[in-house]
Amino acid sequence: MKREKKRKSPAEENLEAGIQLVKDHPLFGSLSLDYCLVSREVLGRAGAARVNAWNRICLNRQLLLSPSQWAYVIAHCQLHHCFGHFDARSMPGYFTGGTEREKVWKPVVQKELWNTACDIYIAKFLADIRFGQPVCGDPALHFPGSLQSEQAIYQYLSGQEGPVELPYYGTASPHAMDMDGLEHPLTYPAGKNNPHVRRFAHALTSSVSHTIRQSGEQPDAGKPKTAGGRAAEWFLSHYPLLGALAAAFRVVEDQSFCHKNDIQIAAIDMELGEIYVNPALLLSDAELHFVLAHEYLHAGLGHQKRCQGRDPYLWNIACDYVINAWLLEMGVGVMPDQGLLYDESLKELSAETIYDMLIRDLKKNSRLQNLRGYGKGEFLNRPGAGGQSAGKKGVSLDEFCRSALAQGLEFVTASGRGTIPAGLIEEIRALAMPPIPWDVKLARWFDTYVPPLEKYRTYARPSRRQSATPDLPRPRYVRPDLPADSRTFGVIIDTSGSMSARDIGKALGSIASYAAAREVPCARVVFCDAAAYDAGYLSPEEIAGRVTVRGRGGTCLQPGVDLLEQARDFPKDGPILLITDGWIERDLHIRRNHAFLVPQGHSLPFRARDVFYFS
């Protein structure tokens, strides 16, 4: 009698499906996968997987997870070796003993803390590439985004006072280590590296190329590659810092389009994810590498969005000076001979500083040439061009570029390949941090000048619960008695014709909410256009809903500033908030502590310390 085959449990079927998802993936399927199935007694009832120093993954065949969750778990364990987490050189420690050429590595590391740091780093990576269904929370919600390496995360955790309470990001049982064998870190002879790290680098390059082919970014894949296409592929295989960025953009070499849009050498369209190169110039391969790297850095560093109301052309010129200096220092390709911008004296300056220098002589600097030519910026803003997601659902191209540049930097830093200017590293890491919203900055400004009232305890006024315990004295929480005019501020509102009612309402609403939260009884409000109109002291509720805006003439804020600074019923140290669109006089003099609220896309005609751009 033929023996019936034992039917698999739902948990085992899901596990097999998850393994197949990993094998079918263009990145993780290229990596070695050595696994064994164990019972729940080995890993615990809630433990999913654990990996040892020899890259063998133990999987709990009795744990019921979805196939997508199993794919996430397996990829997590694979990445421990791909990122070199078992390597002694990766761990925080020091060299000791031996000669300069024969140093002995002595890692000084807390195993549990190092495992936690590696789990957090992998969770951030898998969240960025949107692979699988996470079995843990998003580390971005509980962890600073500025820490971009395992070592930095480990140092952060080590510096915390007292026990560190973080969500569990590993794949073993809760709060158990999913890395087995950390007590004996892996070492390699001089000149040798971890083969898993090297294999992962090749797999990453291959998967990016695969993604480009599958997403249809190269509809003419069967035709011979153009010079621009070959240059873009060079970044995928030879330059990991910009390789992922190269995957997000399509190189278009259309002479008629370049002639129609006055593109002398190159331009970029961030909305469509396209870079336009003029084929009539017959640039060499090295020159094309320089041109494409130039445009990739414009996109990755978000130069178009960082314009912030500046003159777009001069801002483009300022960014070109910075980028070209970096590319020459890194030795990426060869700068074309068509008069591109480079000045040795501007090497260490930021784009913002260079822009401030350029606007001092508009007549001279408006004739400078960028990659597109004279008088026009490299950023094309064509009407009707819809945005794209770079092949990742829910991720904008701008977000993808920032993430790709940050990951490229971490890969180059970890592998030690090439040199990157310090200024470029600072900008990439600054962009990797989540930007602080303008309303949070405004709240901090309020905390500086109008701090929240703190309660204190006093036995002079007993607590309401005193009657419940007559023999036990209970103090009462009270607020300090302060003069009403000690907690107030001034608001000067630009009511000229260029200010929209929507912008004024949004700024006033934020001011009113913060004033109410800090228990400010009232604020002094002044409306300004060609003259100043004093509305007197208004409560937060009146500021938010019952203010009638007067004026709508020209713009001159100095009378409003003078009115507040000379008012006898306004505190001498009272701060002032000015709401304006920037179309104001250039010689505005304010002696008090102050800040400006300016709509996004506008700018002030002078430098100011505290400026909040609201949208």
Secondary structure, DSSP 4 states (H G I P E B T S, - for coil): -PPPPPPPPHHHHHHHHHHHHHHHSTTGGGS--EEEEE-HHHH-TT--EEEETTSEEEEETTS---HHHHHHHHHHHHHHHHTTTTBGGGSSEEEESS-SSS-EEEE---HHHHHHHHHHHHHHHHHHHT-S--SS--GGGTS-TT--SHHHHHHHHHTSSS-------SSSSTTS-SEE-TTS-B---TT---HHHHHHHHHHHHHHHHHHHHTTS-TTTTSPPPHHHHHHHHHHHH-HHHHHHHHH-EEE--HHHHHHTT-SSEEEETTTTEEEE-GGG---HHHHHHHHHHHHHHHHTTTTGGGTTS-HHHHHHHHHHHHHHHHHHHT-S---TTT----GGGTT--HHHHHHHHGGGHHHHTT-B-SS-BSS-SB---TTPPP--TTSTT--HHHHHHHHHHHHHHHHHHHT-S---HHHHHHHHHHHSPPPPHHHHHHHHHHHHSPPPPPEEESSS--TTGGG-TTS---EEE-----GGGS--EEEEE-STTS-HHHHHHHHHHHHHHHHHTT---EEEEEESSSEEEEEEE-HHHHHHSPPP---S----HHHHHHHHH-TTS-TT--EEEE--S-S-S-----S-EEEEEETT---SS--S-EEEE-
